[in-house]
Amino acid sequence: MTNVNAMMPSFGAGIYYNNDRFYAGFSIPNIVRTYLRKEQYLYKTDVVAHRFMHLFFMTGYVFDLGEDYKLKPSLLVKAVKGAPIEADINANLWIKDLVSVGASYRTGMRCPGCSSCSWAASSG
């Protein structure tokens, strides 16, 4: 295997909105499509790697479930040309704004129904 050093410019853009309860955003991190070639300056050899444009959409909301509980679901959707659309679906339950218990699911995983759980404590 040969090490290949080359400059691959990148340009991206996005938009984000939020308030106390809601957020949503859309971004395109790699608008410029670039290629990595074995002979970067000759352009005569096969392409080694492509950098494709990714599209991301994210959103989330905070639901009050009483005085001590808040439910914070969120969604991240990713689209790339030539690949299936994927989504991360997350939910966190905050208890007294001190402890959070959450679960996540990613579509397209090889094991249907796979998910993960986590917990976090606030220092605050």
Secondary structure, DSSP 8 states (H G I E B T S, - for coil): ------------EEEEEE-SSEEEEEEES--S-EEEETTTTT--S-EEEEE--EEEEEEEE-EE-SSSEEEEEEEEEEEETTS--EEEEEEEEEETTTEEEEEEEETT-SSTT--EEEEEE---
